[in-house]
Amino acid sequence: MNKLFAFVAGTLLTLSCNAQNVSEQTKGNTDAKEPSVVYMTKDISPEAIVKLYKALGREATGKVAIKISTGEPGGHNYLQPALIKDFVDLTKGTIVECNTAYNGRRYSSVDHLKAAEEHGFTAIADVDIMDSDGEVKIPVENGKHLKYDIVGSHYPDYDFTVILSHFKGHAMGGFGGAVKNMSIGIASGNGKMYIHSAGATETRENGWKAAKQDDFLESMAEAAKAVADHCGDNIIYISVANNLSVDCDCDSHPADPQMHDIGVLASLDPIALDKACTDLVRSSDDHGKVHLIERIDSRHGMHTLDYGEEIGLGSQNYNIINLD
């Protein structure tokens, strides 16, 4: 018998479920009534990431894209190469990124690749700036804001996608996790502007255009759904909840974390994974959590998950399986 730990109204409850039911849940059928499964360990180590990957039961095969944030130069909270190296080696993955919509060291492919080198990522794997040769569009089904998702032209060359995220706060989205990493992260520089403007502009060259907040959050969910639909079953989600700054790794001068690390989580459902991370922040006994919670709520960040669930990206109903 496996023990499942579910967060209900902020309280940790212990449930039990047989192994066959757990296996069925991990297939990622978000239309089913059964809650999605989120695996977790408090151990933040290379071994832990590999352990969670194996627990998911979905092997990364073919040409594997590992989407991380290589971090803006000057920042220091991004996932360290030493932490992810064993997993990258095991999957024979390529670290993938796309250029930014804002002016900075990662606006151009040449500078972006140099930043990845400075942060040590080129020493552990090939790094592909996927929009270095242009961009392509992938469908958004029944989008309220977006007609399509504009991604790096190299992205369709990959057979399998790993959304390997650093969970933390975000100045615009409230928090950055799996949904943000697969939407904004896989979008090209122009595609990022398309999401931020909720479909108003397809180019970053004409300056920043910000949409109404909820429209932006909904656009992130729509772009993430486009990636999930593109991948089918060839995608997994792993989030490392450490260095819990209120600021994103795209910030060159992020605030230092004011609460303790939580652990590593993984799921086949990006909505469940992000919801579990935010619930763990809220249920923490660390008084420093108030800063991150304020950042999330002041940006209406949970609306991303509400809308993502509405459009079928995943479910906020989940069980946690603690692997410690």
Phi, psi and omega in degrees: 000130176267148175259126180253135180251114184247138175270116177236117182052040176078004181248136182278118178249148178255123179240167176231151184204143180282162188298328181293318179296320178299317180300318180295321181296324185286359177285352172078023177282098185284351177275345182285158180282337180295141178293152174289154180260134173237122177270148184212148166217146175281347181284117178257095186206163176302322181294324181294319180297317178296319180299315180292320177303314180292326179296329181296330177074019178235109186281134175281113184236164180073211178276114191257126174263125176250105184272112174235175166258121179285349174085139177288136175307135186102333176283167184213002185263352184299160178299129183282141179307321181297330181289325186258354188301314183299319179293317178299317179297317183298319183270355184054040186275160172255130175285126184240147179212168169227158184291162185273161175274336180266155177290133181176192183287349180245022180284325179251154183296320180298311181291325180296315179295324177295321177297319178298323177293315180300327181271002172092006185282326179291345178281343182249346183192166169293143178241126183245115171276101198292340178258020179293338178245018179119199186213163176223165179250136173242150189293144165248116183278123174056040181289139176282327185243321187253140175273334183196174175247129182262112186240168177300141186295341179280341189302317180296349178287346184267144181269334186216143182238133171248119175267095183258102192249148166265110178283131182191185176282174178206136186296331183253317183272352184089312173212156176242122178217220184294314183297316179295318184294324182272344180264287177300320187294319182273343176294144174294174176305315177292323179296325176299317178294323178300319179289312182299328180269003182055042175089004184283330180214147180252013181225143176271352186288338183268014178093169186288132176230110182260135178274174169302147190304308182295327177295320176296313180298320178293325178294323175301315180296321179295318178294321178296320178297324177298318178294315180299318179294322178298320185277329187064233179275000184267052181203143174223165185228125177230131180233134176255116181261077177226170182045058191281067175288157172285349184253155180281163175290349175281355178271126181283347177223064184289152174295148175289148177300146179240010174221166185285162175294155182252311181151198178241135181231154180210149180200167169264004183234111184292327179292314178300320181295312179295321179295319179298317179298315180292323178295321179293326174296312184294326183272357180296148176270011180277119181297337180291350181296338186301329182290316180289321178298319178298320179296315180298309188285327180292338177260006181059035189300329182291345178297330177302317181286322177301313182288321177301320176295319181300322183268005173090018179285333181175192184230141174274358176270114186214162169240143175260131171254112181275121183266005179287000000 
